[in-house]
Amino acid sequence: MARGSGRLGVGEIAHSLGLARGTTHGILRTLQHVGFVEQDGASGKYQLGAALLHLGTSYLDVNELRSRAINWADALAARSGEAVRIATVLDGRALVVHHVFRPDDTLQTLDVGTLLPLHATALGKILLAFDANAAAGLADDDVEPFSRKTITSRHALTRALAQIREAGWADEVEELTIGEAGVAAPIRGYGGLLVGSIGVSGAVERVCDSKGRPNPGLVAQVRDAARAVSRDLGASRW
């Protein structure tokens, strides 16, 4: 299912595994019971379930994620001229597990260990968009305003996350901190499961163009870095 492009029927799965339909159906029922697969009510076909997507963020040791990403994060900071952070989900927040300073002489504070709001940061939006368990666990009181640009409507957030899934990247423009913007993309592991997010952040005038939209070149750099880390972690499809 992870290698497939959509929902699969029992017959398709049975054929790919070389098993009888009855045996395959029994396996699917067991996996459905624990949340590893879900069945579409209309078509009767199966897809990966939310529990397995959440497992994707927890099976990978954070130290391995950092060790695989260090070189790519350093290179991204050098190319973009901005600070780079990598995050995973922890207790309804985005936990920064790696931070590369902006490559200049300005005074900066290390963010490793910082918990960021999921709905108001590019790193967090990626985790919400591609981790069904993180999205389901976001309580109404977690969607608090940090500025007038923060998304606080659940409907607006749902719409934004759908756009992020379609585009493959997320941004924030003064949603957490006035004058700051960021861009992030998903990091995936084996089977294409989400294991974290990587992104850059900096002053709006550097990250965005004259219309207040993230610079396309910067978006491309972040996505390239995310793909590179993902390949190192075993993700094979993009």
DRENKEDO-903298 format. One line per field, with one value per atom (N, C-alpha, C): residue in one letter; x, y, z; atom name; residue number from 0. Coordinates in steps of 0.05 Angstrom, whole numbers, plus 5000, padded with zeros to 4 digits. Layout:
N
res = a;...
east = X;...
north = Y;...
up = Z;...
atom = CA;...
n = NUM;...
END
This chain:
238
res = m;m;m;a;a;a;r;r;r;g;g;g;s;s;s;g;g;g;r;r;r;l;l;l;g;g;g;v;v;v;g;g;g;e;e;e;i;i;i;a;a;a;h;h;h;s;s;s;l;l;l;g;g;g;l;l;l;a;a;a;r;r;r;g;g;g;t;t;t;t;t;t;h;h;h;g;g;g;i;i;i;l;l;l;r;r;r;t;t;t;l;l;l;q;q;q;h;h;h;v;v;v;g;g;g;f;f;f;v;v;v;e;e;e;q;q;q;d;d;d;g;g;g;a;a;a;s;s;s;g;g;g;k;k;k;y;y;y;q;q;q;l;l;l;g;g;g;a;a;a;a;a;a;l;l;l;l;l;l;h;h;h;l;l;l;g;g;g;t;t;t;s;s;s;y;y;y;l;l;l;d;d;d;v;v;v;n;n;n;e;e;e;l;l;l;r;r;r;s;s;s;r;r;r;a;a;a;i;i;i;n;n;n;w;w;w;a;a;a;d;d;d;a;a;a;l;l;l;a;a;a;a;a;a;r;r;r;s;s;s;g;g;g;e;e;e;a;a;a;v;v;v;r;r;r;i;i;i;a;a;a;t;t;t;v;v;v;l;l;l;d;d;d;g;g;g;r;r;r;a;a;a;l;l;l;v;v;v;v;v;v;h;h;h;h;h;h;v;v;v;f;f;f;r;r;r;p;p;p;d;d;d;d;d;d;t;t;t;l;l;l;q;q;q;t;t;t;l;l;l;d;d;d;v;v;v;g;g;g;t;t;t;l;l;l;l;l;l;p;p;p;l;l;l;h;h;h;a;a;a;t;t;t;a;a;a;l;l;l;g;g;g;k;k;k;i;i;i;l;l;l;l;l;l;a;a;a;f;f;f;d;d;d;a;a;a;n;n;n;a;a;a;a;a;a;a;a;a;g;g;g;l;l;l;a;a;a;d;d;d;d;d;d;d;d;d;v;v;v;e;e;e;p;p;p;f;f;f;s;s;s;r;r;r;k;k;k;t;t;t;i;i;i;t;t;t;s;s;s;r;r;r;h;h;h;a;a;a;l;l;l;t;t;t;r;r;r;a;a;a;l;l;l;a;a;a;q;q;q;i;i;i;r;r;r;e;e;e;a;a;a;g;g;g;w;w;w;a;a;a;d;d;d;e;e;e;v;v;v;e;e;e;e;e;e;l;l;l;t;t;t;i;i;i;g;g;g;e;e;e;a;a;a;g;g;g;v;v;v;a;a;a;a;a;a;p;p;p;i;i;i;r;r;r;g;g;g;y;y;y;g;g;g;g;g;g;l;l;l;l;l;l;v;v;v;g;g;g;s;s;s;i;i;i;g;g;g;v;v;v;s;s;s;g;g;g;a;a;a;v;v;v;e;e;e;r;r;r;v;v;v;c;c;c;d;d;d;s;s;s;k;k;k;g;g;g;r;r;r;p;p;p;n;n;n;p;p;p;g;g;g;l;l;l;v;v;v;a;a;a;q;q;q;v;v;v;r;r;r;d;d;d;a;a;a;a;a;a;r;r;r;a;a;a;v;v;v;s;s;s;r;r;r;d;d;d;l;l;l;g;g;g;a;a;a;s;s;s;r;r;r;w;w;w
east = 5016;5000;5017;5039;5057;5069;5073;5084;5063;5038;5016;5010;4995;4988;4960;4946;4919;4909;4882;4870;4871;4873;4875;4853;4843;4822;4835;4818;4828;4841;4829;4840;4867;4871;4897;4918;4911;4930;4937;4917;4921;4939;4935;4951;4980;4984;5012;5027;5012;5025;5026;5011;5010;4995;4974;4958;4929;4915;4886;4871;4848;4832;4823;4815;4806;4828;4852;4874;4881;4881;4888;4867;4841;4820;4823;4831;4835;4857;4879;4901;4893;4878;4868;4850;4833;4815;4831;4852;4869;4883;4894;4908;4888;4864;4844;4836;4835;4827;4847;4873;4893;4899;4885;4888;4910;4923;4944;4934;4910;4897;4869;4858;4831;4817;4791;4775;4756;4756;4738;4710;4691;4664;4650;4657;4644;4654;4681;4693;4700;4702;4710;4740;4755;4784;4799;4825;4840;4863;4871;4894;4907;4931;4946;4929;4930;4915;4931;4917;4929;4949;4943;4961;4988;4989;5014;5029;5015;5028;5040;5027;5039;5063;5062;5085;5109;5104;5125;5141;5128;5143;5157;5150;5161;5182;5181;5199;5228;5231;5258;5270;5293;5306;5314;5309;5315;5345;5362;5391;5398;5384;5389;5379;5356;5346;5366;5376;5396;5421;5431;5457;5455;5431;5427;5424;5413;5406;5427;5447;5466;5479;5490;5504;5486;5462;5443;5433;5429;5420;5442;5467;5489;5490;5487;5488;5465;5441;5418;5422;5433;5439;5459;5479;5500;5488;5471;5459;5438;5422;5399;5407;5428;5436;5418;5401;5382;5386;5374;5375;5358;5367;5354;5346;5322;5313;5299;5302;5288;5271;5246;5228;5213;5203;5185;5162;5141;5118;5124;5116;5118;5096;5077;5056;5041;5034;5018;5034;5060;5078;5099;5113;5135;5161;5174;5199;5223;5238;5262;5284;5293;5314;5341;5342;5367;5364;5385;5384;5412;5412;5437;5434;5452;5451;5453;5441;5444;5474;5485;5514;5523;5519;5530;5540;5547;5558;5538;5513;5493;5489;5481;5476;5451;5453;5431;5429;5404;5399;5393;5405;5401;5372;5358;5330;5325;5347;5343;5329;5308;5292;5267;5266;5243;5218;5195;5170;5155;5149;5135;5106;5088;5060;5058;5042;5039;5025;5005;4988;5000;5021;5031;5059;5070;5097;5097;5115;5117;5125;5144;5152;5128;5112;5089;5067;5062;5041;5047;5073;5081;5074;5080;5074;5044;5028;4999;4988;4999;4989;4994;5017;5025;5024;5017;5014;4985;4968;4940;4936;4953;4950;4955;4975;4981;4957;4945;4923;4898;4894;4871;4874;4899;4904;4905;4902;4904;4878;4878;4854;4847;4822;4813;4829;4836;4851;4880;4889;4917;4919;4897;4898;4895;4915;4914;4928;4920;4932;4959;4979;5004;5008;4993;4992;4966;4961;4936;4936;4959;4960;4959;4958;4957;4930;4931;4907;4894;4870;4857;4831;4821;4797;4804;4789;4794;4788;4768;4761;4783;4794;4815;4841;4846;4869;4867;4843;4838;4843;4833;4837;4867;4881;4910;4926;4919;4933;4929;4905;4899;4917;4920;4937;4966;4974;5002;5007;4988;4991;4994;4978;4979;5005;5015;5039;5064;5064;5087;5106;5097;5113;5094;5105;5089;5104;5089;5102;5089;5102;5091;5101;5084;5092;5080;5097;5089;5066;5063;5041;5049;5075;5085;5098;5116;5131;5130;5123;5122;5150;5151;5176;5191;5181;5195;5177;5191;5177;5192;5180;5193;5181;5197;5188;5197;5181;5188;5177;5189;5181;5183;5169;5169;5194;5202;5223;5209;5215;5202;5223;5213;5230;5221;5227;5218;5188;5181;5153;5140;5156;5146;5132;5135;5122;5136;5121;5132;5148;5172;5188;5195;5190;5197;5194;5202;5201;5227;5235;5259;5251;5262;5255;5275;5272;5288;5270;5282;5267;5285;5272;5288;5270;5282;5267;5250;5226;5207;5219;5234;5245;5265;5277;5296;5282;5263;5250;5228;5215;5193;5200;5184;5187;5172;5170;5157;5127;5115;5087;5081;5102;5099;5096;5104;5103;5132;5135;5162;5176;5201;5217;5218;5210;5210;5237;5259;5285;5290;5281;5284;5267;5243;5225;5238;5250;5263;5287;5302;5325;5315;5294;5284;5273;5259;5248;5270;5291;5313;5327;5331;5343;5326;5300;5281;5283;5284;5286;5312;5334;5360;5361;5351;5350;5332;5309;5291;5303;5318;5332;5352;5366;5385;5370;5345;5330;5314;5317;5305;5280;5271;5248;5256;5239;5246;5229;5205;5187;5182;5184;5178;5162
north = 4976;5000;5025;5025;5048;5053;5033;5037;5044;5039;5045;5074;5082;5110;5117;5097;5103;5079;5077;5055;5029;5007;4981;4962;4946;4927;4901;4884;4859;4842;4841;4825;4834;4860;4871;4865;4868;4862;4832;4815;4786;4778;4789;4782;4791;4815;4825;4808;4797;4781;4751;4743;4715;4699;4711;4698;4695;4677;4674;4698;4704;4727;4725;4702;4698;4704;4694;4699;4729;4741;4770;4786;4779;4793;4791;4768;4765;4782;4784;4801;4830;4838;4866;4873;4854;4859;4863;4848;4851;4878;4885;4911;4934;4931;4952;4955;4933;4934;4950;4949;4964;4991;4998;5024;5027;5005;5006;5009;5001;5006;5016;5030;5040;5031;5026;5018;5040;5047;5068;5056;5070;5061;5058;5076;5076;5055;5052;5034;5007;5006;4981;4976;4994;4991;5000;4993;4998;5018;5032;5050;5049;5061;5062;5078;5069;5081;5101;5117;5138;5127;5104;5093;5087;5077;5071;5096;5117;5143;5154;5151;5160;5143;5117;5100;5109;5120;5130;5152;5168;5190;5180;5156;5147;5125;5110;5088;5097;5120;5130;5145;5136;5149;5178;5197;5225;5229;5214;5217;5208;5188;5179;5200;5212;5233;5256;5264;5286;5279;5255;5247;5245;5236;5234;5262;5281;5307;5328;5324;5345;5357;5340;5351;5367;5356;5369;5395;5396;5420;5442;5434;5453;5465;5447;5457;5475;5469;5486;5514;5515;5540;5557;5543;5557;5569;5553;5561;5583;5580;5599;5624;5622;5644;5647;5627;5629;5606;5609;5588;5564;5540;5516;5500;5490;5474;5449;5428;5402;5396;5387;5383;5356;5346;5323;5330;5313;5318;5308;5324;5315;5329;5313;5324;5348;5346;5367;5391;5389;5412;5402;5420;5413;5416;5394;5394;5398;5419;5424;5406;5388;5368;5375;5394;5403;5431;5447;5475;5484;5495;5506;5536;5550;5579;5592;5615;5630;5637;5632;5635;5664;5680;5707;5711;5735;5741;5752;5750;5760;5742;5753;5738;5721;5695;5677;5658;5648;5630;5602;5582;5555;5546;5535;5528;5498;5482;5453;5449;5433;5428;5447;5467;5485;5472;5477;5467;5490;5486;5506;5498;5517;5511;5499;5478;5465;5483;5498;5512;5539;5549;5576;5576;5552;5551;5533;5538;5522;5493;5490;5464;5448;5462;5449;5442;5460;5455;5430;5426;5401;5377;5377;5355;5350;5372;5369;5358;5368;5361;5331;5321;5294;5273;5281;5262;5264;5244;5245;5245;5231;5229;5257;5271;5298;5317;5315;5332;5325;5300;5291;5299;5301;5307;5337;5354;5382;5392;5401;5410;5439;5446;5473;5495;5490;5510;5511;5493;5494;5513;5521;5539;5568;5577;5604;5624;5649;5670;5680;5683;5695;5722;5726;5752;5753;5775;5778;5760;5749;5732;5702;5695;5667;5655;5631;5617;5606;5615;5606;5591;5592;5578;5549;5530;5502;5497;5511;5508;5518;5542;5554;5537;5525;5508;5483;5471;5447;5453;5476;5483;5488;5501;5506;5480;5461;5435;5420;5421;5408;5420;5446;5460;5452;5448;5440;5412;5394;5367;5366;5384;5385;5397;5418;5432;5417;5404;5390;5407;5431;5448;5467;5480;5498;5524;5545;5570;5583;5602;5619;5647;5666;5694;5711;5716;5732;5719;5693;5680;5674;5671;5666;5691;5702;5726;5747;5771;5794;5798;5801;5806;5781;5758;5733;5715;5700;5682;5656;5635;5609;5592;5572;5552;5525;5504;5477;5457;5432;5410;5384;5363;5338;5321;5308;5288;5261;5242;5216;5194;5171;5148;5125;5101;5077;5077;5070;5069;5096;5117;5144;5156;5143;5153;5178;5197;5221;5216;5228;5225;5253;5274;5301;5322;5346;5368;5383;5395;5412;5439;5460;5486;5508;5530;5554;5576;5594;5617;5641;5664;5689;5713;5736;5761;5759;5771;5770;5781;5803;5815;5797;5778;5759;5734;5724;5699;5703;5726;5731;5751;5751;5770;5796;5813;5839;5837;5814;5810;5794;5789;5775;5745;5734;5705;5694;5669;5658;5657;5663;5663;5634;5631;5604;5589;5604;5592;5580;5594;5585;5560;5560;5537;5513;5517;5494;5484;5501;5492;5476;5484;5470;5442;5441;5416;5397;5408;5391;5379;5395;5385;5363;5367;5348;5321;5323;5298;5284;5299;5287;5272;5285;5272;5247;5250;5228;5204;5209;5187;5173;5188;5177;5160;5166;5151;5128;5124;5101;5106;5131;5137;5134;5120;5114;5129;5139;5151;5180;5196;5225;5234
up = 5000;5000;5000;5014;5015;4988;4972;4945;4925;4931;4912;4911;4890;4886;4897;4907;4918;4933;4936;4951;4934;4948;4934;4944;4925;4932;4943;4955;4966;4944;4921;4899;4891;4888;4881;4901;4927;4948;4949;4946;4946;4924;4900;4876;4881;4891;4895;4916;4935;4957;4950;4930;4923;4944;4955;4976;4967;4980;4974;4983;4971;4978;5007;5016;5043;5064;5058;5076;5077;5053;5052;5067;5063;5077;5107;5117;5146;5156;5141;5149;5149;5129;5127;5151;5158;5181;5206;5210;5234;5234;5211;5209;5212;5202;5205;5235;5249;5277;5294;5287;5302;5290;5268;5256;5236;5228;5209;5180;5174;5149;5153;5133;5135;5109;5112;5089;5081;5055;5044;5043;5055;5057;5030;5011;4985;4967;4965;4945;4958;4984;4998;4996;4984;4981;5006;5007;5031;5026;5047;5046;5074;5075;5101;5121;5146;5167;5184;5200;5216;5236;5248;5268;5256;5231;5218;5211;5203;5197;5222;5245;5270;5278;5272;5277;5261;5238;5221;5234;5252;5265;5290;5300;5325;5323;5300;5298;5294;5283;5276;5300;5308;5330;5322;5340;5333;5327;5341;5335;5307;5297;5269;5250;5256;5239;5237;5260;5261;5246;5251;5239;5208;5198;5170;5157;5173;5162;5165;5182;5188;5164;5146;5123;5105;5101;5083;5095;5122;5135;5134;5138;5135;5107;5087;5060;5053;5064;5059;5072;5096;5109;5093;5082;5066;5040;5027;5002;5006;5026;5030;5045;5061;5078;5102;5108;5130;5150;5173;5194;5185;5192;5184;5209;5210;5233;5223;5239;5234;5258;5253;5275;5272;5295;5296;5314;5314;5332;5360;5380;5408;5423;5434;5451;5439;5413;5401;5394;5393;5385;5366;5353;5336;5352;5357;5373;5354;5359;5343;5352;5334;5342;5330;5311;5300;5290;5294;5286;5276;5252;5241;5240;5252;5252;5224;5221;5197;5193;5169;5166;5164;5185;5187;5215;5222;5248;5268;5262;5281;5305;5327;5351;5348;5353;5350;5374;5378;5401;5391;5403;5395;5401;5382;5385;5391;5392;5396;5423;5422;5446;5448;5431;5432;5421;5433;5423;5409;5384;5368;5363;5360;5354;5326;5323;5297;5276;5285;5266;5257;5271;5265;5254;5247;5236;5212;5193;5169;5177;5196;5205;5216;5232;5245;5225;5206;5186;5169;5163;5149;5165;5191;5209;5210;5211;5212;5185;5163;5137;5130;5139;5130;5152;5177;5199;5209;5201;5208;5238;5252;5281;5294;5284;5295;5290;5266;5260;5277;5281;5297;5326;5336;5364;5370;5350;5354;5366;5390;5404;5396;5400;5393;5407;5432;5447;5439;5421;5412;5388;5376;5353;5363;5377;5389;5371;5373;5356;5368;5351;5359;5346;5324;5310;5295;5282;5267;5242;5235;5211;5218;5244;5252;5244;5233;5226;5252;5259;5283;5278;5253;5246;5237;5249;5242;5212;5202;5173;5156;5163;5147;5149;5172;5176;5159;5159;5143;5114;5104;5076;5070;5089;5085;5084;5101;5102;5076;5065;5039;5017;5018;4998;5001;5026;5032;5022;5026;5016;4985;4972;4943;4933;4947;4938;4946;4970;4979;4996;5003;5021;5036;5057;5073;5078;5084;5091;5115;5127;5148;5142;5144;5140;5163;5183;5206;5221;5221;5235;5264;5269;5296;5307;5291;5300;5278;5285;5267;5255;5228;5215;5206;5214;5206;5189;5171;5153;5152;5141;5139;5117;5109;5089;5099;5095;5104;5085;5087;5070;5087;5078;5094;5090;5112;5111;5114;5096;5097;5100;5110;5114;5097;5105;5090;5085;5061;5054;5049;5050;5046;5070;5094;5118;5129;5138;5149;5175;5176;5201;5212;5197;5208;5186;5192;5173;5175;5152;5151;5139;5149;5138;5145;5131;5136;5148;5162;5173;5174;5171;5172;5168;5163;5160;5135;5137;5115;5089;5091;5067;5053;5067;5054;5044;5060;5053;5032;5031;5013;4992;4970;4949;4955;4936;4940;4945;4938;4942;4968;4983;5009;5006;4983;4979;4980;4991;4993;4965;4965;4940;4929;4904;4892;4894;4891;4893;4920;4941;4968;4973;4962;4965;4952;4928;4914;4931;4943;4959;4983;4996;5019;5011;4989;4979;4970;4958;4950;4974;4995;5020;5033;5033;5045;5030;5003;4987;4993;4995;5000;5026;5047;5074;5072;5059;5057;5043;5021;5007;5026;5042;5061;5082;5087;5107;5095;5069;5057;5040;5038;5022;4993;4978;4950;4930;4938;4919;4925;4903;4906;4882
atom = N;CA;C;N;CA;C;N;CA;C;N;CA;C;N;CA;C;N;CA;C;N;CA;C;N;CA;C;N;CA;C;N;CA;C;N;CA;C;N;CA;C;N;CA;C;N;CA;C;N;CA;C;N;CA;C;N;CA;C;N;CA;C;N;CA;C;N;CA;C;N;CA;C;N;CA;C;N;CA;C;N;CA;C;N;CA;C;N;CA;C;N;CA;C;N;CA;C;N;CA;C;N;CA;C;N;CA;C;N;CA;C;N;CA;C;N;CA;C;N;CA;C;N;CA;C;N;CA;C;N;CA;C;N;CA;C;N;CA;C;N;CA;C;N;CA;C;N;CA;C;N;CA;C;N;CA;C;N;CA;C;N;CA;C;N;CA;C;N;CA;C;N;CA;C;N;CA;C;N;CA;C;N;CA;C;N;CA;C;N;CA;C;N;CA;C;N;CA;C;N;CA;C;N;CA;C;N;CA;C;N;CA;C;N;CA;C;N;CA;C;N;CA;C;N;CA;C;N;CA;C;N;CA;C;N;CA;C;N;CA;C;N;CA;C;N;CA;C;N;CA;C;N;CA;C;N;CA;C;N;CA;C;N;CA;C;N;CA;C;N;CA;C;N;CA;C;N;CA;C;N;CA;C;N;CA;C;N;CA;C;N;CA;C;N;CA;C;N;CA;C;N;CA;C;N;CA;C;N;CA;C;N;CA;C;N;CA;C;N;CA;C;N;CA;C;N;CA;C;N;CA;C;N;CA;C;N;CA;C;N;CA;C;N;CA;C;N;CA;C;N;CA;C;N;CA;C;N;CA;C;N;CA;C;N;CA;C;N;CA;C;N;CA;C;N;CA;C;N;CA;C;N;CA;C;N;CA;C;N;CA;C;N;CA;C;N;CA;C;N;CA;C;N;CA;C;N;CA;C;N;CA;C;N;CA;C;N;CA;C;N;CA;C;N;CA;C;N;CA;C;N;CA;C;N;CA;C;N;CA;C;N;CA;C;N;CA;C;N;CA;C;N;CA;C;N;CA;C;N;CA;C;N;CA;C;N;CA;C;N;CA;C;N;CA;C;N;CA;C;N;CA;C;N;CA;C;N;CA;C;N;CA;C;N;CA;C;N;CA;C;N;CA;C;N;CA;C;N;CA;C;N;CA;C;N;CA;C;N;CA;C;N;CA;C;N;CA;C;N;CA;C;N;CA;C;N;CA;C;N;CA;C;N;CA;C;N;CA;C;N;CA;C;N;CA;C;N;CA;C;N;CA;C;N;CA;C;N;CA;C;N;CA;C;N;CA;C;N;CA;C;N;CA;C;N;CA;C;N;CA;C;N;CA;C;N;CA;C;N;CA;C;N;CA;C;N;CA;C;N;CA;C;N;CA;C;N;CA;C;N;CA;C;N;CA;C;N;CA;C;N;CA;C;N;CA;C;N;CA;C;N;CA;C;N;CA;C;N;CA;C;N;CA;C;N;CA;C;N;CA;C;N;CA;C;N;CA;C;N;CA;C;N;CA;C;N;CA;C;N;CA;C;N;CA;C;N;CA;C;N;CA;C;N;CA;C;N;CA;C;N;CA;C;N;CA;C;N;CA;C;N;CA;C;N;CA;C;N;CA;C;N;CA;C;N;CA;C;N;CA;C;N;CA;C;N;CA;C;N;CA;C;N;CA;C;N;CA;C;N;CA;C;N;CA;C;N;CA;C;N;CA;C;N;CA;C;N;CA;C;N;CA;C;N;CA;C;N;CA;C;N;CA;C;N;CA;C;N;CA;C;N;CA;C;N;CA;C;N;CA;C;N;CA;C;N;CA;C;N;CA;C;N;CA;C;N;CA;C;N;CA;C;N;CA;C;N;CA;C;N;CA;C
n = 0;0;0;1;1;1;2;2;2;3;3;3;4;4;4;5;5;5;6;6;6;7;7;7;8;8;8;9;9;9;10;10;10;11;11;11;12;12;12;13;13;13;14;14;14;15;15;15;16;16;16;17;17;17;18;18;18;19;19;19;20;20;20;21;21;21;22;22;22;23;23;23;24;24;24;25;25;25;26;26;26;27;27;27;28;28;28;29;29;29;30;30;30;31;31;31;32;32;32;33;33;33;34;34;34;35;35;35;36;36;36;37;37;37;38;38;38;39;39;39;40;40;40;41;41;41;42;42;42;43;43;43;44;44;44;45;45;45;46;46;46;47;47;47;48;48;48;49;49;49;50;50;50;51;51;51;52;52;52;53;53;53;54;54;54;55;55;55;56;56;56;57;57;57;58;58;58;59;59;59;60;60;60;61;61;61;62;62;62;63;63;63;64;64;64;65;65;65;66;66;66;67;67;67;68;68;68;69;69;69;70;70;70;71;71;71;72;72;72;73;73;73;74;74;74;75;75;75;76;76;76;77;77;77;78;78;78;79;79;79;80;80;80;81;81;81;82;82;82;83;83;83;84;84;84;85;85;85;86;86;86;87;87;87;88;88;88;89;89;89;90;90;90;91;91;91;92;92;92;93;93;93;94;94;94;95;95;95;96;96;96;97;97;97;98;98;98;99;99;99;100;100;100;101;101;101;102;102;102;103;103;103;104;104;104;105;105;105;106;106;106;107;107;107;108;108;108;109;109;109;110;110;110;111;111;111;112;112;112;113;113;113;114;114;114;115;115;115;116;116;116;117;117;117;118;118;118;119;119;119;120;120;120;121;121;121;122;122;122;123;123;123;124;124;124;125;125;125;126;126;126;127;127;127;128;128;128;129;129;129;130;130;130;131;131;131;132;132;132;133;133;133;134;134;134;135;135;135;136;136;136;137;137;137;138;138;138;139;139;139;140;140;140;141;141;141;142;142;142;143;143;143;144;144;144;145;145;145;146;146;146;147;147;147;148;148;148;149;149;149;150;150;150;151;151;151;152;152;152;153;153;153;154;154;154;155;155;155;156;156;156;157;157;157;158;158;158;159;159;159;160;160;160;161;161;161;162;162;162;163;163;163;164;164;164;165;165;165;166;166;166;167;167;167;168;168;168;169;169;169;170;170;170;171;171;171;172;172;172;173;173;173;174;174;174;175;175;175;176;176;176;177;177;177;178;178;178;179;179;179;180;180;180;181;181;181;182;182;182;183;183;183;184;184;184;185;185;185;186;186;186;187;187;187;188;188;188;189;189;189;190;190;190;191;191;191;192;192;192;193;193;193;194;194;194;195;195;195;196;196;196;197;197;197;198;198;198;199;199;199;200;200;200;201;201;201;202;202;202;203;203;203;204;204;204;205;205;205;206;206;206;207;207;207;208;208;208;209;209;209;210;210;210;211;211;211;212;212;212;213;213;213;214;214;214;215;215;215;216;216;216;217;217;217;218;218;218;219;219;219;220;220;220;221;221;221;222;222;222;223;223;223;224;224;224;225;225;225;226;226;226;227;227;227;228;228;228;229;229;229;230;230;230;231;231;231;232;232;232;233;233;233;234;234;234;235;235;235;236;236;236;237;237;237
END
